[in-house]
Structures are given as structure tokens and as C-alpha cells.
Amino acid sequence: MRHILLTFTLIALTAGAKPGHAAECYADYKAKQDDPLRLHYGVAEISQCSVQAAEAELSARLAAQGWTLLNVMSVFDQSGLAERKESAGRNYLRF
């Protein structure tokens, strides 16, 4: 009986999230470049699952490539990726 209890305890401990490893989180956003005006919709992996954190993180990433973040539309987990892939096109997980 102790072995069974120990086995279930080990399974429960290893099934949880790994220490220091956050759940996968993504955001979809709109961005622009000026002169000439270019707009794009994209999907990006982010480190924290909140719109405010996504805005800060994506603003910096996009600015480094000459883009300006217009807005973060939503924050979601991996289950929302497939439905956004076609719309994001080449900006799917690009930034």
C-alpha cells in the first residue's frame, strides 16, 4: 500500500508545472510603420499573461524592428493559436 501511495504522490508532483516555467501565453496585436504607412496584425508569444505586460513587452520588441504597437487585442493560451495563424500570416510568432 505504501508503494502505491508513493507512486501516486510522485505522479502528482511531476504532472504539475515545472519550477520557473510559466504557462505558454500569447497575444494578438496590431502594429504600424510610417513612411510609407504599413500596418500588420500579428501573434506573439509573451512571458506574462496580461494585456498590460504584453503591451510593454511587444512595444519594445516591435520598436527594435521599426514598428509601433497600436494595441494588444487579446491575451490567450495555446488553444487560441490555430484560429489566428492564417490571419497573422508571416507575422505569426514573428516578434
RODO-2510 file (C-alpha; in nm, 4 decimals, decimal comma):
residues 95
     n   res          X          Y          Z
     1     m     0,0000     0,0000     0,0000
     2     r     0,2893     0,2413     0,0761
     3     h     0,4343     0,1811    -0,2706
     4     i     0,1055     0,2666    -0,4387
     5     l     0,0690     0,5836    -0,2316
     6     l     0,4290     0,6814    -0,3067
     7     t     0,3759     0,6194    -0,6790
     8     f     0,0644     0,8374    -0,6894
     9     t     0,2440     1,1113    -0,4968
    10     l     0,5340     1,1094    -0,7434
    11     i     0,2970     1,1188    -1,0404
    12     a     0,1095     1,4131    -0,8907
    13     l     0,4320     1,6049    -0,8275
    14     t     0,5725     1,5510    -1,1763
    15     a     0,2432     1,6296    -1,3508
    16     g     0,2397     1,9881    -1,2229
    17     a     0,4202     2,2827    -1,3772
    18     k     0,7958     2,2756    -1,3597
    19     p     0,9536     2,5320    -1,1261
    20     g     1,0380     2,8531    -1,3096
    21     h     0,8392     2,7517    -1,6167
    22     a     0,5335     2,9670    -1,6840
    23     a     0,2349     2,8517    -1,8858
    24     e     0,2539     2,9365    -2,2546
    25     c     0,0899     3,2694    -2,3224
    26     y     0,0291     3,4601    -2,6451
    27     a    -0,1098     3,7936    -2,7573
    28     d    -0,2528     3,9163    -3,0825
    29     y    -0,1832     4,2772    -3,1712
    30     k    -0,1845     4,5448    -3,4384
    31     a     0,1247     4,7471    -3,5313
    32     k     0,2300     5,0109    -3,7844
    33     q     0,5296     5,1598    -3,9594
    34     d     0,5347     5,5122    -4,1024
    35     d     0,6747     5,6492    -4,4276
    36     p     0,5253     5,4694    -4,6063
    37     l     0,2394     5,3650    -4,3815
    38     r     0,2322     4,9887    -4,3292
    39     l     0,0022     4,8019    -4,0924
    40     h     0,0162     4,4475    -3,9668
    41     y    -0,1722     4,2077    -3,7436
    42     g     0,0417     3,9585    -3,5566
    43     v     0,0562     3,6917    -3,2883
    44     a     0,3468     3,6749    -3,0449
    45     e     0,4485     3,4598    -2,7510
    46     i     0,4741     3,6681    -2,4345
    47     s     0,6228     3,5997    -2,0937
    48     q     0,3352     3,7245    -1,8742
    49     c    -0,0341     3,6658    -1,9334
    50     s    -0,1795     4,0142    -1,9045
    51     v    -0,2615     4,2818    -2,1592
    52     q    -0,0508     4,5398    -1,9738
    53     a     0,2554     4,3135    -1,9673
    54     a     0,2012     4,2237    -2,3333
    55     e     0,1876     4,5928    -2,4280
    56     a     0,5204     4,6643    -2,2576
    57     e     0,6919     4,3555    -2,3960
    58     l     0,5635     4,3912    -2,7517
    59     s     0,6259     4,7674    -2,7685
    60     a     0,9950     4,7056    -2,7064
    61     r     1,0228     4,4102    -2,9458
    62     l     0,8415     4,5857    -3,2272
    63     a     1,0286     4,9152    -3,1804
    64     a     1,3573     4,7321    -3,2208
    65     q     1,2403     4,6399    -3,5732
    66     g     1,0970     4,9828    -3,6603
    67     w     0,7328     4,9087    -3,5755
    68     t     0,4973     5,0899    -3,3369
    69     l     0,2473     4,8885    -3,1350
    70     l    -0,1042     5,0182    -3,1889
    71     n    -0,2850     4,7853    -2,9498
    72     v    -0,2922     4,4424    -2,7936
    73     m    -0,6219     4,2866    -2,8895
    74     s    -0,6207     3,9894    -2,6523
    75     v    -0,4085     3,7545    -2,4454
    76     f    -0,4688     3,3803    -2,4711
    77     d    -0,3179     3,0356    -2,4222
    78     q    -0,2057     2,7800    -2,6804
    79     s    -0,5641     2,6796    -2,7578
    80     g    -0,6159     3,0127    -2,9388
    81     l    -0,3192     2,9835    -3,1736
    82     a    -0,4665     2,7789    -3,4570
    83     e    -0,7600     3,0119    -3,5214
    84     r    -0,5267     3,3138    -3,5538
    85     k    -0,2471     3,1597    -3,7621
    86     e    -0,3933     3,2298    -4,1053
    87     s    -0,4884     3,5896    -4,0189
    88     a    -0,1407     3,6671    -3,8854
    89     g     0,0326     3,5217    -4,1916
    90     r     0,4061     3,5995    -4,1858
    91     n     0,3641     3,7821    -3,8535
    92     y     0,2583     3,4638    -3,6756
    93     l     0,5074     3,4249    -3,3884
    94     r     0,7499     3,6556    -3,5749
    95     f     0,8055     3,9101    -3,2970
***
